[in-house]
Amino acid sequence: MSSQFGSQVTSLKARADAQRATLGSGLTAPGIAALPSALLFLLIGIEILIRDHVGLFSGLAILLVNVGGSWLARRDARRAAAITPPLATLISLLIWLPIGPSTLSTSRLALDLLSALASLAPYLLIGAAFSWFRVFRK
């Protein structure tokens, strides 16, 4: 009975090792979602609190997160690395803009959000192009 259990455990370990070798080392999808989100939230928040708007530093952070996520992700998690930075940027802006320069006025917040997204658009496009290139490259 115990030898059968031992062989099942060995079989499961061998299967897990084979799957790990197939997927490669690197961050999984939850790690890819958490790390860039936290980094972008922190850096966008610092820039909004210091400069009252987003610009070069947030753009470089977006590029850094896209490139880093694409390189550090496993092959099966590269889609998460391409999808996460734009969503994390939007959520960070929605949280930090009312704290920073905007008020809770809906029209003012919408205007500041559109202007922030417009100033970050080139960085988001370049980062997305690089990330999706890495996803579809075999």
N, C-alpha and C positions, 0 to 999 in steps of 0.2 A: 504494500500500500504506500509506504513512504518513498519507495523508489519510483513509483508512478508519479507521485506528486513532485519529486525532485526532477524528473524528466520533463514534466510540464513547465516548471519554473525555468529550467534551462532552455526549453523551446521558446518560451515567452521572451527571455533575455536575448536569445539569438535573433528572434524576429524584431525586437526593438533595436538591436544593434544594426541589423540590416536596413531597417527603415531610416535610422539616423545616418547611416552611410549614404543612402540614396538621396536624402534631403540635404545633407551637408550640415556643417555647423553654422551657427548664427542665431540671430534673434527670431523668435516665433512671432506670429501675428499679434498676440496680446502685448508682447514686448515692443514691437514696432509701433503699436497704437499708443502705448503709454509714454515711451521715451520722447518721441518728437512732440507729443501734445504738451507734456510738462515743460520741455525746453522752450517751445514757442510761447506758451502761456507766460512763462517767466520773462523772456526777453522782450516780448511785445508789451507786457505790463511795465517793465522798467522804462522802455522808450516812451510809452504814453505818459507815464508819471513825470519823467524828466523833461521831455520836449513837447508834450501836449499833442503830438501827432506821430504817425508811423512814417517810416521812410527807409533810409539806407540800411540802418542796423537791423531792422525787422526783415527787410528784403534779403540781406546776407544770411540772417538766421534761417529763413525759409529755404534758401539754396543749400545751406549747410545740412539742414534736416533732410532735405530730399536726397542729396548725395550720400550722406551718412546712412540714411535708412535703406537706400538701394544697395549699398555695399555691405551693410551689416546683416541684412535680412537673409533668411533661408530662401531657397528657390520658390517654395510654396507660399512664402509670406511677402513676396515682392509686390503683389497687388495691394496689400495693406500699406506698404511703404509708399505707394503712389497715391493712394486715396487719402491717407491720414493728414498730410500737411495742409491742404486747402481747408479741410473741415476743422482742423485745430486752429487755423488762422481765423476763420469765421467765428468760431465759438469764443476764442480769446478776445477778439474785437468786440463781440456782443457783451462780454463781461467787463472789459476794461474801459470801453468808451464812456459809459455812464459814470464811472469812477473818476476818469480823467477830465478831458475838456468838455464833454457833453453834459447836458442835464438829462433829466428823465422826460423831457419833452420829446414826443414821438417824432415830430418833424425834424428837430435838431439832431436827434440820434440817427435817424435815417440818412440825413445829409452827411453827417460825419462818417457813418458806416460806408456809404457809397464813395466818399472821397478817400477813405482809407483803403478800400478795396481797389480803387482806381490807381492809387499810388503803389500798391503792392502787385498789381496785375502783371507787369513784366517778369517779376521774380517768380510769381506763381506759374506763369506759362513756361518759363525756361526750366524750372524745377520739375514741372509735370512732364514736359517733353523728355527730359533726361530719365525720369523714373519710369515712364511708360516704355521708353526705348529699352530699358533694362528688363522690363517685364516680358516684352515680346521677343527679345533676343534669345536665341536658343543656345 
